[in-house]
Amino acid sequence: MNEPTPPSAELTQSTKLTHVSTDDLEDQITELAGHLNAANYRWLTLIAEFDRRHGWVGAGLLSCAHWLNFKCGLNLGAARERVRVAHALPGLPKISASMARGELSYSKVRALTRIACAATEESLLMIALHGTAHHVETLVRHYRRAEHVEQLACEERQERNISFSCWHDSDGSVVFHGRMPALSGELFMKALDAAIEAVPATEPLSPVKHPHDWAQAAEDPEEDVDHALRPYAARRADALALMAECFLKHGVPTSSSADRYQVVVHVDAATLKDRSDGRCEIEHGSALSVETARRLACDASLTRVDENTEGDVLNVGRKTRAISPALRRALNARDSGCRFPGCTFHRFVDAHHVRHWADGGETKLSNLVTLCRAHHRMVHTGEIIIQTTDDGGWRFVNQDGRPYKGAYRADAPMYAADALRSVHDALNITPRTAATRWAGERMDYGLALQGLFAQRDRPTPSARGDVSAATRTLAAEMPADHA
């Protein structure tokens, strides 16, 4: 890598530009724009490969976008867009090739990747090459609005066609037939999947008089009864009956108590303190690891329950917060979000005890640090270790003792400017490469949308009518563009 240019040399370079003609200055600007476009394309391909390899994992960060935010100084939102575009480009070979040649700017490509597909890529590329970034972004905005109109029309049709009917068949059984909107249908399917878990998967082969006898026979170890798998369709019918029974029994929930939405974890005090074997489980649910319980206990409501050796409750203490509201306000004012290097999370964060209160650590400001949920979990799994420094701060290190920080490796290879220049020279970029080919024509967005949707829906002609109606509606609202 060449040495940094001294200020005097920068001044000399700036002074030299005063002798460059305006035409030459314009050519240099447009030619350099082409090189920037090509460099942006190469940068995006590197980002995509880096993300595919999960190269950011070892840095203790949450995603490739967080790595770009940390290492390259990008705003987190812009970094997420770079990663999205980087992964979209391989599926759009013509747009990718045009950007690699320096013809398309990142602004245009970013917009195109929001709507382009194999069927519309060539037309969108033509529009992007002959239009400005404003043209492209406006077209994309109208295209997505047309898709939204199409989706609303689809939802409206679902609501119009909603139905449910039932009747008794000739053998006395009840037959159902119905149609529900997508959202309500998904809710119904979720409830059915939950109810089916309570339905026996097998049924006895021996004759029984009543379905209740199945459960009794299955639970009686002395009963010699063979069982067979119950058909899944039959189990779903049983689950539907169970849902009806539960609703008739409990009715519509009316309580709005916050306790209904809390997850309760039962953990023995000795288990929490010593990480020893013992009870550590979600109430009416599965077991949890002790470290998960310790992580939750860092910043949660706590209730002490005293029991005797037989498990009988002797005393229930008051619910308290591990961290008081006043201490929480002070911690928020000091940390303003996750303190892990490079993390930008300010919401949904936890207060972590550097030395856990179950180990005798005090609940005070100097023993607390704010972490996002992901880094808090990584601390409790041992992937991240927090060390206290002499000045009262913290150092975050990995399992090998190496600190997490933004500095590059001392042995990182440097890319020679001459090597990069030779790559770009081979692209044959000229002052006209990146220049927009627009000559002032009017942009008819309605016509463009009709063409794009027709290309998109060519494999399924039956769907073309509704889309055309949506695009005609938008076309009537949109005047042709003069800019």
Phi, psi and omega per residue, in radians:
M1 nan 2.369 3.120
N2 -1.194 2.697 3.116
E3 -1.172 2.620 3.107
P4 -1.001 2.493 -3.132
T5 -1.255 2.182 3.131
P6 -1.147 2.688 -3.108
P7 -0.947 -0.632 -3.116
S8 -1.118 -0.654 3.128
A9 -1.202 -0.654 3.099
E10 -1.079 -0.727 3.131
L11 -1.105 -0.722 3.117
T12 -1.090 -0.753 3.123
Q13 -1.077 -0.724 3.130
S14 -1.136 -0.679 3.130
T15 -1.137 -0.629 -3.136
K16 -1.084 -0.555 -3.088
L17 -1.148 -0.387 -3.139
T18 -1.160 -0.345 -3.133
H19 -1.663 -0.020 3.134
V20 -1.493 2.343 -3.139
S21 -1.162 2.763 -3.130
T22 -1.099 -0.674 3.123
D23 -1.109 -0.774 3.118
D24 -1.144 -0.645 3.113
L25 -1.091 -0.742 3.110
E26 -1.090 -0.749 3.133
D27 -1.094 -0.719 -3.135
Q28 -1.146 -0.673 -3.134
I29 -1.143 -0.843 -3.102
T30 -1.202 -0.622 3.104
E31 -1.175 -0.733 3.111
L32 -1.137 -0.568 3.069
A33 -1.060 -0.687 3.071
G34 -1.091 -0.731 3.097
H35 -1.128 -0.667 3.090
L36 -1.124 -0.694 3.101
N37 -1.062 -0.820 3.140
A38 -1.122 -0.689 3.119
A39 -1.150 -0.668 3.098
N40 -1.089 -0.693 3.117
Y41 -1.092 -0.819 3.133
R42 -1.090 -0.678 3.133
W43 -1.092 -0.727 3.127
L44 -1.151 -0.677 3.104
T45 -1.137 -0.633 3.077
L46 -1.152 -0.709 3.127
I47 -1.090 -0.778 -3.133
A48 -1.072 -0.762 3.140
E49 -1.175 -0.688 3.115
F50 -1.079 -0.711 3.132
D51 -1.226 -0.676 3.105
R52 -1.074 -0.598 3.105
R53 -1.447 -0.072 -3.069
H54 0.944 0.753 -3.129
G55 -1.138 -0.285 -3.120
W56 -1.479 -0.167 -3.024
V57 -1.093 -0.765 -3.074
G58 -1.129 -0.258 -3.133
A59 -1.487 -0.007 3.133
G60 1.315 0.284 -3.134
L61 -1.666 2.966 -2.974
L62 -1.608 -0.395 -3.093
S63 -2.873 3.008 3.081
C64 -1.135 -0.592 3.106
A65 -1.106 -0.699 3.089
H66 -1.147 -0.618 3.101
W67 -1.126 -0.765 3.103
L68 -1.109 -0.685 3.091
N69 -1.073 -0.702 -3.062
F70 -1.369 -0.829 -2.992
K71 -1.542 -0.595 -3.016
C72 -1.936 -0.023 3.035
G73 1.352 0.326 3.118
L74 -1.449 2.557 2.946
N75 -1.038 2.526 -3.030
L76 -1.071 -0.687 3.103
G77 -1.115 -0.759 3.102
A78 -1.137 -0.634 3.124
A79 -1.134 -0.718 3.106
R80 -1.087 -0.675 3.103
E81 -1.128 -0.708 3.109
R82 -1.059 -0.756 -3.133
V83 -1.155 -0.713 3.128
R84 -1.082 -0.837 -3.134
V85 -1.116 -0.707 -3.130
A86 -1.021 -0.703 -3.139
H87 -1.381 -0.367 3.141
A88 -1.407 -0.500 -3.032
L89 -1.055 -0.721 -3.141
P90 -1.017 -0.461 3.115
G91 -1.471 -0.026 -3.137
L92 -2.247 1.311 -2.987
P93 -1.110 -0.606 -3.103
K94 -1.262 -0.737 3.076
I95 -1.142 -0.702 3.123
S96 -1.072 -0.793 -3.122
A97 -1.110 -0.655 3.132
S98 -1.165 -0.713 3.100
M99 -1.192 -0.670 3.124
A100 -1.097 -0.531 3.098
R101 -1.404 -0.078 3.122
G102 1.581 0.147 -3.046
E103 -1.441 -0.582 -3.062
L104 -1.912 2.377 3.073
S105 -1.409 2.851 3.094
Y106 -1.097 -0.627 -3.131
S107 -1.032 -0.777 3.120
K108 -1.186 -0.767 -3.106
V109 -1.132 -0.695 3.113
R110 -1.014 -0.756 3.124
A111 -1.210 -0.758 -3.099
L112 -1.068 -0.684 -3.075
T113 -1.196 -0.171 3.101
R114 -1.323 -0.438 -3.046
I115 -2.278 -0.286 -2.996
A116 -1.202 2.516 3.003
C117 -2.441 3.121 -3.088
A118 -1.023 -0.622 -3.075
A119 -1.293 -0.545 -3.041
T120 -1.872 -0.063 -3.010
E121 -1.018 -0.815 -3.061
E122 -1.116 -0.747 3.124
S123 -1.149 -0.734 3.121
L124 -1.137 -0.650 3.100
L125 -1.102 -0.743 3.113
M126 -1.055 -0.758 3.124
I127 -1.123 -0.715 -3.112
A128 -1.166 -0.657 -3.135
L129 -1.237 -0.563 -3.074
H130 -1.756 -0.030 3.136
G131 -2.128 3.008 3.096
T132 -1.519 3.008 3.071
A133 -1.080 -0.575 3.091
H134 -1.099 -0.762 3.107
H135 -1.032 -0.822 -3.087
V136 -1.111 -0.834 -3.099
E137 -1.146 -0.635 3.102
T138 -1.166 -0.755 3.115
L139 -1.079 -0.756 3.137
V140 -1.105 -0.714 3.127
R141 -1.086 -0.779 3.117
H142 -1.170 -0.634 3.126
Y143 -1.099 -0.795 -3.131
R144 -1.194 -0.573 3.087
R145 -1.158 -0.692 3.098
A146 -1.101 -0.695 3.075
E147 -1.085 -0.676 3.126
H148 -1.123 -0.738 3.089
V149 -1.056 -0.720 3.119
E150 -1.087 -0.752 -3.138
Q151 -1.151 -0.713 3.107
L152 -1.104 -0.677 3.106
A153 -1.116 -0.662 3.113
C154 -1.140 -0.756 3.112
E155 -1.126 -0.656 3.119
E156 -1.122 -0.691 3.094
R157 -1.116 -0.679 3.104
Q158 -1.077 -0.742 -3.141
E159 -1.156 -0.663 -3.138
R160 -1.175 -0.549 -3.046
N161 -1.669 0.162 -3.122
I162 -1.141 2.400 -3.110
S163 -2.824 2.738 3.027
F164 -2.700 2.244 3.122
S165 -2.460 2.672 3.107
C166 -2.588 2.616 -3.141
W167 -2.697 2.847 3.118
H168 -1.571 2.262 3.103
D169 -1.395 3.048 -3.079
S170 -1.091 -0.474 -3.141
D171 -1.572 0.082 3.096
G172 1.674 -0.200 3.125
S173 -1.288 2.766 -3.114
V174 -1.717 2.283 -3.127
V175 -1.944 2.359 -3.141
F176 -1.999 2.609 2.974
H177 -2.634 2.276 -3.100
G178 -2.751 2.941 3.086
R179 -2.492 2.292 -3.088
M180 -2.216 2.701 3.004
P181 -1.089 2.801 -3.023
A182 -1.004 -0.803 -3.074
L183 -1.153 -0.827 3.120
S184 -1.122 -0.652 3.120
G185 -1.121 -0.711 3.096
E186 -1.122 -0.691 3.101
L187 -1.079 -0.741 3.118
F188 -1.101 -0.757 -3.124
M189 -1.145 -0.653 3.093
K190 -1.092 -0.780 3.122
A191 -1.112 -0.691 3.140
L192 -1.146 -0.724 3.112
D193 -1.114 -0.641 3.120
A194 -1.217 -0.680 -3.109
A195 -1.249 -0.543 -3.066
I196 -1.176 -0.373 3.114
E197 -1.174 -0.383 -3.138
A198 -1.604 0.021 -3.119
V199 -1.719 2.308 -3.138
P200 -1.002 2.426 -3.134
A201 -1.481 -0.221 -3.129
T202 -2.200 2.866 3.074
E203 -2.424 2.574 -3.116
P204 -1.245 2.558 3.111
L205 -1.499 -0.417 -3.125
S206 -1.278 2.652 -3.113
P207 -1.104 2.340 3.069
V208 -2.287 2.729 -3.051
K209 -1.559 -0.501 -3.009
H210 -2.599 2.581 3.133
P211 -0.980 -0.507 3.115
H212 -1.112 -0.482 3.133
D213 -1.179 -0.402 3.122
W214 -1.098 -0.847 -3.111
A215 -1.125 -0.698 -3.135
Q216 -1.145 -0.705 3.132
A217 -1.177 -0.634 -3.122
A218 -1.230 -0.532 -3.109
E219 -1.498 -0.265 -3.093
D220 -1.537 1.878 -3.101
P221 -1.143 -0.343 -3.098
E222 -1.529 -0.179 -3.111
E223 -1.445 2.128 -3.111
D224 -1.563 1.509 -3.076
V225 -2.210 2.241 3.055
D226 -1.449 2.555 -3.118
H227 -2.129 2.671 3.067
A228 -2.295 2.683 3.107
L229 -1.085 2.318 3.104
R230 -1.459 2.320 -3.133
P231 -0.945 2.494 -3.085
Y232 -1.069 -0.685 3.135
A233 -1.083 -0.652 3.113
A234 -1.194 -0.666 3.112
R235 -1.126 -0.633 3.113
R236 -1.171 -0.640 3.066
A237 -1.116 -0.725 3.076
D238 -1.089 -0.687 -3.139
A239 -1.124 -0.674 3.104
L240 -1.114 -0.704 3.082
A241 -1.121 -0.662 3.119
L242 -1.133 -0.710 3.099
M243 -1.049 -0.757 3.123
A244 -1.115 -0.726 3.141
E245 -1.105 -0.744 3.138
C246 -1.125 -0.714 3.140
F247 -1.146 -0.754 3.123
L248 -1.132 -0.524 -3.126
K249 -1.359 -0.749 -3.015
H250 -1.828 -0.334 3.138
G251 1.226 -2.917 3.135
V252 -1.375 2.217 3.120
P253 -1.080 2.275 3.139
T254 -1.992 -0.294 -3.093
S255 -1.295 2.380 3.074
S256 -1.967 0.369 -3.117
S257 -1.066 2.403 3.135
A258 -1.126 -0.413 -3.137
D259 -1.090 -0.435 3.134
R260 -1.138 -0.411 -3.051
Y261 -1.847 0.178 3.123
Q262 -1.671 2.560 3.029
V263 -1.715 2.110 -3.092
V264 -1.758 2.255 3.126
V265 -2.038 2.249 3.067
H266 -1.777 2.170 3.133
V267 -2.493 2.356 3.099
D268 -1.199 2.518 -3.117
A269 -1.042 -0.737 -3.132
A270 -1.158 -0.641 3.111
T271 -1.121 -0.740 -3.140
L272 -1.161 -0.677 -3.067
K273 -1.381 -0.816 -2.997
D274 -1.773 -0.009 -3.066
R275 0.997 0.570 -3.110
S276 -1.608 3.010 3.099
D277 -1.154 2.498 3.133
G278 2.874 -3.063 -3.106
R279 -1.229 2.281 3.071
C280 -2.757 1.651 -2.974
E281 -2.676 2.719 3.017
I282 -1.318 2.436 3.135
E283 -1.030 2.188 -3.099
H284 1.033 0.470 -3.099
G285 -2.448 -2.730 -3.024
S286 -1.518 2.965 3.110
A287 -1.297 2.704 3.093
L288 -2.114 2.725 3.003
S289 -1.276 2.670 -3.122
V290 -1.097 -0.665 -3.128
E291 -1.128 -0.610 3.076
T292 -1.125 -0.735 3.103
A293 -1.118 -0.693 3.114
R294 -1.135 -0.660 3.110
R295 -1.128 -0.788 3.124
L296 -1.126 -0.612 -3.094
A297 -1.278 -0.246 3.099
C298 -1.007 -0.683 -3.003
D299 -2.561 1.343 -3.068
A300 -2.654 2.989 2.995
S301 -1.411 2.409 -3.070
L302 -2.139 2.404 3.051
T303 -2.302 2.130 3.130
R304 -1.518 2.248 3.126
V305 -2.141 2.096 3.106
D306 -1.638 2.293 3.138
E307 -2.250 2.724 3.034
N308 -1.535 -3.072 -3.069
T309 -1.149 -0.349 3.138
E310 -1.636 0.066 3.091
G311 1.527 0.117 3.111
D312 -1.372 2.378 -3.112
V313 -1.307 2.205 3.125
L314 -1.756 -0.610 -3.080
N315 -2.768 2.479 3.076
V316 -2.114 2.086 -3.128
G317 -1.408 3.083 3.135
R318 -1.339 2.612 3.070
K319 -1.283 2.273 3.114
T320 -2.274 2.783 3.056
R321 -1.616 2.416 3.077
A322 -1.073 -0.578 3.138
I323 -2.210 2.184 -3.081
S324 -1.215 2.750 3.109
P325 -1.018 -0.673 3.141
A326 -1.131 -0.741 3.125
L327 -1.170 -0.626 3.101
R328 -1.096 -0.736 3.124
R329 -1.086 -0.730 3.125
A330 -1.135 -0.685 -3.140
L331 -1.171 -0.716 3.115
N332 -1.119 -0.694 -3.138
A333 -1.160 -0.606 -3.113
R334 -1.369 -0.792 -2.995
D335 -1.618 -0.618 3.135
S336 0.941 0.693 3.108
G337 2.147 -3.051 -3.105
C338 -1.091 2.320 -3.085
R339 -1.597 -0.032 3.119
F340 -1.148 2.385 -3.079
P341 -0.973 2.192 3.088
G342 1.568 -0.170 -3.122
C343 -1.476 2.381 -3.074
T344 -1.953 0.185 -3.098
F345 -1.253 2.263 3.078
H346 -2.027 -0.302 3.130
R347 -1.975 2.817 3.120
F348 0.973 0.902 -3.140
V349 -1.971 2.758 3.128
D350 -2.012 2.690 2.986
A351 -1.624 2.092 -3.079
H352 -1.834 2.307 3.006
H353 -1.393 2.015 3.127
V354 -1.026 -0.789 2.919
R355 -1.918 2.026 -2.983
H356 -1.031 2.508 -3.138
W357 -1.110 -0.474 3.094
A358 -1.191 -0.348 3.098
D359 -1.710 0.170 3.134
G360 1.721 0.050 3.111
G361 -1.216 2.495 -3.100
E362 -1.466 2.572 3.060
T363 -1.577 1.402 3.126
K364 -2.428 2.888 -2.995
L365 -1.023 -0.673 -3.085
S366 -1.249 -0.249 3.136
N367 -1.888 0.180 -3.111
L368 -2.087 2.534 3.052
V369 -2.521 2.492 -3.117
T370 -1.532 2.290 3.122
L371 -2.351 2.559 2.992
C372 -1.239 2.920 -3.054
R373 -1.054 -0.695 -3.096
A374 -1.170 -0.818 -3.122
H375 -1.257 -0.531 3.054
H376 -1.086 -0.756 3.108
R377 -1.113 -0.697 -3.133
M378 -1.167 -0.550 3.069
V379 -1.158 -0.747 -3.092
H380 -1.331 -0.329 3.046
T381 -1.591 -0.023 3.078
G382 1.545 -0.003 3.116
E383 -1.223 -0.546 3.103
I384 -2.133 2.345 3.115
I385 -2.049 2.286 3.129
I386 -1.754 2.177 3.093
Q387 -1.987 2.453 3.107
T388 -1.511 2.294 3.139
T389 -1.623 2.933 -3.087
D390 -1.131 -0.484 -3.105
D391 -1.552 0.166 3.103
G392 1.576 0.038 3.109
G393 -1.614 -2.841 -3.110
W394 -2.322 2.643 3.039
R395 -2.148 2.272 3.137
F396 -1.756 2.100 -3.117
V397 -2.217 2.785 3.084
N398 -1.559 -3.025 -3.065
Q399 -1.148 -0.371 3.099
D400 -1.555 -0.004 3.130
G401 1.526 0.076 3.132
R402 -1.466 2.350 -3.095
P403 -1.298 2.584 2.990
Y404 -1.518 2.092 3.117
K405 -2.722 3.000 -3.029
G406 -1.501 -0.073 -3.087
A407 -1.218 2.559 3.096
Y408 -1.393 2.804 3.095
R409 -1.067 2.498 3.120
A410 -1.148 -0.484 -3.104
D411 -1.714 0.275 -3.109
A412 -1.151 2.342 -3.133
P413 -1.226 2.552 3.100
M414 -1.777 2.412 3.126
Y415 -1.581 2.177 -3.115
A416 -1.228 2.412 3.137
A417 -1.096 -0.609 -3.133
D418 -1.117 -0.651 -3.138
A419 -1.156 -0.744 3.110
L420 -1.147 -0.670 -3.135
R421 -1.123 -0.674 3.139
S422 -1.139 -0.620 3.097
V423 -1.102 -0.774 -3.098
H424 -1.280 -0.556 3.083
D425 -1.082 -0.598 -3.131
A426 -1.207 -0.292 -3.125
L427 -1.379 -0.249 3.126
N428 1.009 0.832 3.125
I429 -1.384 2.313 3.139
T430 -2.110 3.029 3.091
P431 -1.063 -0.315 -3.130
R432 -1.627 -0.182 -3.025
T433 -1.051 -0.880 -3.057
A434 -1.645 -0.094 -3.092
A435 -1.200 2.351 3.111
T436 -1.127 2.416 -3.083
R437 -1.595 0.232 -3.134
W438 -1.257 2.334 -3.118
A439 -2.003 0.318 3.084
G440 1.694 0.137 3.135
E441 -1.165 2.752 3.079
R442 -1.376 2.468 3.131
M443 -1.707 1.997 3.101
D444 -1.613 1.648 -3.059
Y445 -1.182 -0.623 3.130
G446 -1.066 -0.794 3.113
L447 -1.119 -0.712 3.133
A448 -1.092 -0.715 -3.140
L449 -1.141 -0.734 3.129
Q450 -1.064 -0.726 3.119
G451 -1.147 -0.739 -3.116
L452 -1.158 -0.763 3.141
F453 -1.188 -0.597 3.088
A454 -1.127 -0.690 3.083
Q455 -1.167 -0.731 -3.125
R456 -1.094 -0.685 -3.026
D457 -1.721 0.201 -3.096
R458 -0.999 -0.670 3.114
P459 -1.171 -0.354 -3.098
T460 -2.224 1.411 -3.087
P461 -1.031 -0.481 -3.078
S462 -1.125 -0.445 -3.099
A463 -1.552 -0.060 -2.990
R464 -1.247 -0.536 -3.047
G465 -1.091 -0.817 -3.111
D466 -1.134 -0.705 -3.125
V467 -1.147 -0.719 3.133
S468 -1.070 -0.656 3.105
A469 -1.092 -0.725 3.136
A470 -1.127 -0.778 -3.121
T471 -1.197 -0.593 3.097
R472 -1.142 -0.666 3.098
T473 -1.053 -0.792 -3.137
L474 -1.210 -0.698 -3.124
A475 -1.058 -0.629 3.124
A476 -1.175 -0.479 -3.104
E477 -1.497 -0.358 -2.982
M478 -1.833 2.058 2.996
P479 -1.301 2.723 3.083
A480 -1.121 2.541 -3.048
D481 -1.515 2.424 3.082
H482 -1.741 -0.197 -3.005
A483 -1.703 nan nan
